[in-house]
Amino acid sequence: MKAIMVVGTTSHAGKSLLVAALCRIFARRQWRVTPFKGQNMALNSYVTAAGGEIGYAQAVQAWAAGVAPLVEMNPILLKPQGDMTSQLIMKGRAIANIRATQYYEEYFDRGWQVIRESLEFLNHQFDMVVCEGAGSPAEINLKHRDLTNMRVAKHLNARTVLVVDIDRGGAFAHIIGTLELLDPDERALIKGFIINKFRGQKSILDPGLIWLEQRTGIPVVGVIPWIDEVFPAEDSLDLLDRRSPNSHTDLNISVIRLPRISNFTDFDPLESETTVTVKYVSPKDELGHPDAVILPGSKTTISDLQVLRQTGMAEAIKKYLVSGGTVMGVCGGFQMLGESIVDREGLEGLKGEFKGLGLLPLKTAIAPNKIARQRTVTSNYPQPGLPVAGYEIHQGITQMLESDLTKSLFDDPSLGMVNNFQSIWGTYLHGIFDNGAWRRAWLNHLRQQRGLQALPTGIPNYREHREALLDSLADTVEKHLDIKQILG
């Protein structure tokens, strides 16, 4: 199996995006290609058809390659949950909540074995693997226990490209410094540099590129321009790079940026709507009066609920509702809307029973076994009979209490509810806004409140928009990349 490795001089250099682009480029050439990231640390995740949990970025890369996401594409996923601990997921299954020292002492060898087994499996299924590193491959204090970067590259003898974010400044220093800190056998695998997020006139950059190639003997295989599109993000840092909100749209939707926000990729389809502005609001900020407020998923639901109370955001949300607002909770946000959340064992951090926002009649208990599965249901609201597909990822077992004030959102009552006024919505279903007809029906409910004309609901699901984005990404990258140099 032919192997290409993409590593970065820093986190946030654009590795995930470039791997997605390369997967689409090679898939267009009729190659059976797969993405791979041995170990990922991210709070945005996806559930495969077999019920395994992987990083959402690897799912997007799989879709770019035209294949179904598999747990072998991301065999180790770490989901930070505060207090220096993370949930460890191996081959799609949550197996422990651990501290960093415990992970490296008890799971390093097992982790490397899982990575090698996954690569062996992929080797039998695909012609090529495009691997993504994590952070920097030259962190001196971490190199001896790095499962993601050059250890994988050496195992595969992969042609490796080094990506740098030139928009941050210091690109040449980042490249030279990284090379200096690599071992000779690691440096020998670096076959090219990619300058990413370039804005400006390339002729001004060219003298620096010539110097870099002469200094290192390694070619610059691409200068990728700044791509001003919203792509699925890997971690909460990506929220800082989102486009500035458009002030001339019909609807304004605020998503509360919880400290441990997870799966905020759920709201990418809303950002694709030209009539909608999505704004991420810190719990410390003024809420204002948007057309809707969304409480997203959280890796530490109780801790983030406490933050809402401490900052006054919980009270602000209640006042917003009284004044005629609309609130939706997704997954952890859904749990927060209930009467109580109990975590007897402190599985997500804080131990005990805690009062919810009291907006929906439900109680949640955090349980050891995580529910992770894909779901297809039929909607009851805002428009009955619509097919809705998505996936569950949660450790909370929620009891829906009897009430005349709420209705089941879907034909499966366990997946969500809405109050009789359709001002409070809650669901366990990640990816709900991917469903084009349901998304438009929900937006039309908001538009009706504003006296705005309804939008057509007979539209494709978000995956078609995502496919167009991936094609556009691949077109741009291929135009500015020397693919022959990368392939050797």
C-alpha positions in Angstrom: 0.0 0.0 0.0 1.4 3.4 -1.0 1.6 5.8 1.9 1.7 9.6 2.2 2.1 11.4 5.5 1.1 15.0 6.2 2.6 16.6 9.2 2.5 20.2 10.3 5.0 22.6 11.9 2.3 23.5 14.4 -1.3 22.6 15.4 -3.9 24.3 13.2 -1.6 24.3 10.1 -4.2 22.8 7.9 -3.3 19.1 7.9 -6.9 17.8 8.2 -8.0 19.9 5.2 -5.1 18.9 3.1 -5.6 15.2 3.8 -9.2 15.6 2.8 -8.2 17.3 -0.4 -5.6 14.6 -1.2 -8.1 11.9 -0.6 -10.5 13.5 -3.1 -7.8 14.1 -5.6 -6.6 10.5 -5.5 -10.1 9.1 -5.5 -10.8 11.0 -8.7 -7.9 9.0 -10.2 -9.9 5.8 -9.4 -7.5 4.8 -6.6 -8.9 3.1 -3.5 -7.7 5.6 -0.9 -8.2 5.8 2.8 -7.4 8.5 5.4 -5.6 7.6 8.6 -4.9 9.3 11.9 -3.4 7.0 14.5 -4.3 9.1 17.5 -6.6 12.1 17.6 -7.5 14.4 20.4 -10.8 16.1 19.5 -14.3 16.7 20.9 -16.0 16.5 17.4 -16.7 12.9 16.7 -18.8 10.7 14.4 -20.4 7.3 14.8 -19.7 4.7 12.0 -22.3 2.4 10.6 -20.9 -0.3 12.9 -21.4 1.9 16.0 -17.8 2.9 16.5 -16.7 6.4 17.4 -14.0 8.3 15.5 -12.9 11.8 15.0 -15.3 13.8 12.8 -12.4 15.0 10.6 -11.5 11.4 9.7 -15.2 10.8 8.7 -15.0 13.9 6.4 -11.7 12.6 4.9 -13.4 9.2 4.3 -16.3 10.9 2.5 -13.7 12.8 0.5 -12.2 9.5 -0.5 -15.6 8.2 -1.4 -15.6 5.5 1.2 -17.6 4.8 4.4 -15.9 5.8 7.7 -14.3 3.0 9.6 -12.8 2.9 13.1 -9.5 1.7 11.7 -9.1 5.2 10.1 -8.8 6.6 13.6 -8.1 3.8 16.0 -7.3 6.0 19.0 -9.5 9.0 20.0 -8.9 11.0 23.1 -11.8 13.3 24.2 -10.7 15.9 26.8 -13.1 16.3 29.7 -11.4 18.6 32.1 -9.3 18.1 35.3 -6.4 16.9 33.1 -8.3 13.8 32.1 -9.6 12.4 28.8 -11.9 9.6 27.7 -9.9 7.0 25.8 -11.6 5.5 22.8 -9.9 2.6 21.1 -11.2 1.0 17.9 -14.4 3.0 18.4 -15.1 1.9 22.0 -14.7 4.0 25.1 -12.5 2.0 27.5 -11.3 4.4 30.2 -11.1 7.9 31.7 -7.5 8.6 32.2 -4.8 11.2 32.9 -2.0 11.8 30.5 0.6 10.0 32.7 -1.6 7.0 33.1 -2.2 6.8 29.4 1.4 6.7 28.4 2.3 4.3 31.2 -0.5 1.9 30.7 -1.7 2.3 27.1 1.2 3.3 25.0 2.3 -0.2 23.9 -1.3 -1.3 23.5 -2.0 1.9 21.5 0.9 1.2 19.1 -0.3 -2.3 18.6 -3.8 -1.1 17.7 -2.4 1.4 15.3 -0.3 -1.3 13.5 -3.3 -3.7 13.4 -5.5 -0.9 11.9 -2.9 -0.1 9.2 -2.6 -3.8 8.4 -6.4 -4.0 8.0 -6.5 -1.0 5.8 -3.6 -2.4 3.7 -5.9 -5.2 2.7 -8.7 -2.9 1.7 -7.0 0.0 0.0 -4.3 0.9 -2.5 -3.2 4.1 -0.7 -3.3 5.6 2.7 -3.0 9.3 3.4 -1.9 9.8 7.0 -2.4 12.9 9.1 -0.1 13.8 11.9 -1.0 15.7 15.1 0.4 19.0 16.3 4.1 19.1 15.5 6.4 16.1 14.9 9.2 17.9 16.7 8.0 18.3 20.3 11.2 17.2 22.1 9.4 16.4 25.4 6.8 14.3 23.6 8.7 12.6 20.8 9.5 9.4 22.7 5.7 8.8 23.2 4.4 10.2 20.0 2.1 7.6 18.4 0.8 9.9 15.6 3.6 11.5 13.6 7.0 10.2 12.5 6.6 6.8 14.2 3.8 6.1 11.8 5.7 7.6 8.9 8.7 5.4 9.6 6.5 2.3 10.0 5.1 2.9 6.6 8.2 4.4 5.0 5.8 7.1 3.9 6.7 10.0 1.7 6.1 12.9 4.1 5.1 16.5 3.4 5.6 19.2 6.0 2.8 21.8 6.1 3.2 25.3 7.6 0.6 28.0 8.2 2.2 31.1 6.7 -0.7 33.4 7.8 0.6 33.1 11.4 4.0 34.5 10.4 7.4 32.9 11.0 6.8 30.2 8.4 10.5 29.8 7.4 11.6 29.6 11.0 8.9 27.0 11.7 10.1 24.8 8.8 13.8 25.1 9.6 13.3 24.6 13.3 11.2 21.5 12.7 13.8 19.9 10.4 16.6 20.6 12.9 14.7 18.8 15.6 13.9 15.7 13.6 16.2 12.7 13.8 18.1 12.0 10.5 16.0 9.0 9.6 12.8 11.1 10.2 14.2 14.1 8.2 15.0 11.7 5.3 11.3 11.0 4.9 10.4 14.7 4.4 10.0 15.0 0.6 8.3 18.4 0.3 7.0 21.5 2.0 3.5 22.9 1.6 3.0 26.6 2.4 -0.6 26.9 3.5 -3.1 29.8 4.0 -1.1 32.2 1.8 -2.6 35.6 1.1 -0.8 38.0 -1.1 1.3 38.2 -4.3 3.3 35.0 -4.8 6.2 36.8 -6.6 7.0 38.4 -3.3 7.2 35.0 -1.6 9.3 33.4 -4.4 12.7 34.5 -3.2 12.0 32.9 0.2 11.0 29.7 -1.4 14.2 29.6 -3.5 16.2 30.2 -0.3 14.3 27.4 1.5 14.9 24.9 -1.2 18.6 25.7 -1.4 19.0 25.7 2.4 17.3 22.3 2.9 17.5 20.5 -0.5 13.8 19.8 -0.2 11.3 21.2 -2.7 8.3 23.3 -2.0 5.6 21.2 -3.5 2.7 23.7 -3.1 1.6 27.1 -2.0 -2.1 26.9 -1.1 -4.1 30.1 -1.0 -6.3 31.0 1.9 -9.6 29.1 1.5 -12.5 31.1 2.7 -15.0 28.3 3.2 -16.4 26.8 6.4 -15.3 23.2 6.6 -16.0 20.7 9.4 -13.6 21.6 12.2 -11.5 19.3 14.4 -11.5 21.1 17.7 -12.8 24.2 19.4 -9.8 26.3 18.2 -11.5 26.3 14.8 -14.3 28.4 16.1 -11.9 31.3 16.3 -11.4 31.1 12.5 -15.0 31.1 11.5 -16.1 33.8 9.1 -17.4 37.0 10.6 -21.2 36.9 11.0 -23.2 38.3 8.1 -25.3 41.2 9.5 -27.7 41.2 6.5 -29.4 37.8 6.9 -33.0 37.1 7.8 -32.3 35.0 10.9 -29.7 35.1 13.7 -29.0 32.0 15.6 -26.7 32.0 18.7 -24.8 28.8 19.7 -23.5 28.9 23.3 -19.8 28.2 23.2 -19.5 26.0 26.2 -16.0 25.4 27.7 -16.1 21.7 26.6 -18.3 22.2 23.5 -18.5 19.0 21.4 -19.8 18.2 18.0 -20.3 21.8 17.0 -20.0 20.4 13.4 -23.7 19.8 13.9 -24.2 23.5 13.0 -22.2 23.6 9.8 -25.4 23.0 7.8 -27.0 26.1 9.4 -23.9 28.1 8.4 -24.4 26.9 4.8 -27.8 28.7 4.7 -27.4 32.1 3.1 -30.4 33.5 5.0 -28.9 32.5 8.4 -26.2 34.0 10.6 -24.7 31.6 13.2 -22.9 33.3 16.0 -20.9 31.5 18.8 -21.5 33.2 22.1 -19.4 32.8 25.2 -21.4 32.2 28.4 -19.8 35.5 29.7 -21.2 37.5 26.8 -24.5 39.3 26.5 -27.1 36.9 24.9 -29.2 39.6 23.2 -32.3 38.5 21.4 -31.5 36.2 18.5 -34.1 34.3 16.6 -33.0 31.1 18.3 -30.4 29.9 20.9 -28.8 26.5 20.7 -27.2 24.7 23.6 -24.8 22.3 21.9 -23.2 19.0 23.1 -20.7 18.9 25.8 -18.1 16.4 27.0 -18.6 17.6 30.6 -22.3 18.4 30.7 -22.6 19.0 34.5 -19.5 21.2 34.6 -20.7 23.3 31.6 -24.1 23.6 33.2 -22.5 25.0 36.3 -20.7 27.5 34.1 -24.0 28.7 32.7 -25.3 29.3 36.2 -22.1 31.0 37.4 -21.9 33.4 34.5 -25.6 34.3 34.6 -26.2 32.7 31.1 -28.7 30.2 32.5 -30.9 33.0 33.8 -30.4 35.0 30.6 -31.7 32.0 28.6 -34.8 31.8 30.8 -35.5 35.5 30.4 -35.0 35.2 26.7 -37.6 32.4 26.5 -40.1 34.4 28.5 -39.6 37.3 26.0 -40.6 35.0 23.1 -37.4 33.3 22.2 -36.7 29.8 20.9 -34.2 27.4 22.5 -32.9 24.1 21.2 -30.6 21.7 23.1 -28.6 19.0 21.3 -27.3 16.0 23.3 -25.6 17.5 26.4 -27.6 20.7 25.8 -30.7 18.6 25.7 -29.8 17.1 29.1 -29.2 20.6 30.5 -32.8 21.6 29.6 -34.2 19.0 31.9 -34.9 19.0 35.6 -31.8 17.2 36.9 -28.6 15.5 35.9 -27.0 12.9 38.2 -23.5 11.4 38.0 -23.1 9.1 40.9 -19.6 8.0 40.0 -18.2 11.2 38.6 -17.8 9.6 35.2 -17.8 13.0 33.4 -16.0 14.9 36.2 -18.3 16.3 38.9 -20.0 13.7 41.2 -23.5 14.1 42.5 -27.0 15.3 41.5 -27.4 18.7 39.9 -30.4 20.8 39.1 -31.0 21.4 35.3 -32.5 24.4 33.7 -36.0 23.0 34.3 -37.3 23.8 30.9 -38.2 20.3 29.8 -39.7 17.4 31.8 -36.8 14.9 31.8 -34.2 13.6 34.2 -30.8 12.2 33.1 -28.4 9.8 34.8 -24.8 9.5 33.6 -24.1 5.8 33.0 -20.8 3.9 32.4 -21.8 2.5 29.0 -21.8 5.0 26.2 -24.5 4.9 23.5 -23.1 5.3 20.1 -25.2 4.4 17.1 -26.6 5.7 13.8 -30.4 6.4 13.8 -33.1 7.0 11.2 -36.5 8.2 12.4 -39.6 10.1 11.3 -40.3 13.6 12.5 -43.5 14.7 14.3 -42.5 18.3 14.4 -42.1 20.9 13.0 -43.5 19.0 10.0 -44.8 15.5 10.4 -43.6 12.6 8.3 -40.1 13.8 7.4 -37.3 11.2 7.4 -34.5 12.3 9.7 -31.1 10.5 9.9 -28.3 11.2 12.5 -26.4 9.5 15.3 -26.3 9.3 19.0 -23.2 9.7 21.2 -24.0 10.0 24.9 -23.5 8.4 28.3 -26.7 9.8 29.8 -29.8 7.7 30.2 -32.7 10.1 30.1 -36.1 9.5 31.5 -38.9 11.4 29.8 -41.4 12.5 32.4 -45.1 12.5 31.7 -46.4 16.0 30.8 -49.3 17.6 28.9 -46.9 20.4 27.9 -44.6 18.5 25.6 -44.7 16.2 22.6 -42.3 13.7 21.1 -40.1 15.2 18.4 -39.8 11.9 16.5 -41.6 8.6 16.3 -38.9 7.3 18.8 -39.7 9.3 22.0 -36.3 8.6 23.4 -34.6 10.9 20.9 -36.2 14.2 21.7 -39.2 16.4 22.6 -40.7 19.8 22.0 -43.0 21.9 24.1 -46.5 22.7 22.9 -45.5 26.2 21.9 -42.6 24.9 19.9 -40.3 27.3 21.7 -38.2 24.7 23.5 -36.7 21.8 21.5 -34.4 19.0 22.7 -32.8 16.1 20.9 -30.1 13.5 21.3 -29.7 13.3 17.5 -26.4 14.7 16.2 -26.5 15.6 12.6 -30.1 16.7 12.8 -29.5 19.8 10.7 -27.9 17.7 8.0 -31.4 16.7 6.9 -32.3 19.4 4.4 -36.1 19.2 4.6 -36.2 19.1 8.4 -33.7 21.9 8.7 -35.7 24.1 6.4 -39.0 23.3 8.2 -37.4 24.3 11.5 -36.0 27.5 10.0 -39.5 28.2 8.5 -40.9 28.0 12.0 -38.5 30.7 13.1 -39.3 32.7 9.9 -43.0 32.5 10.6 -42.5 34.2 13.9 -40.7 37.0 12.2 -43.4 37.3 9.5 -41.0 36.1 6.8 -41.9 34.1 3.7 -41.2 30.3 4.1 -38.3 28.8 2.3 -38.6 25.7 0.0 -38.2 22.5 2.0 -37.6 20.2 -1.0 -33.9 20.6 -0.9 -31.0 18.1 -0.8 -29.4 17.0 2.5 -26.3 18.7 3.6 -24.1 15.9 2.3 -24.6 17.2 -1.2 -23.4 20.6 -0.1 -20.4 19.0 1.7 -19.6 17.1 -1.5 -19.5 20.4 -3.5 -17.2 21.9 -0.8 -14.9 18.9 -1.0 -14.8 19.1 -4.8 -14.1 22.8 -4.6 -11.4 22.2 -2.0 -9.7 19.5 -4.2 -9.9 21.7 -7.2 -8.1 24.6 -5.4 -5.5 22.4 -3.8 -4.7 20.4 -6.9 -4.2 23.7 -8.9 -1.5 24.8 -6.5 0.1 21.4 -5.7 2.7 19.4 -7.5 1.1 16.0 -7.1 3.9 14.2 -9.1 6.5 15.5 -6.6 4.4 14.3 -3.7 3.9 10.8 -5.2 7.5 10.5 -6.3 
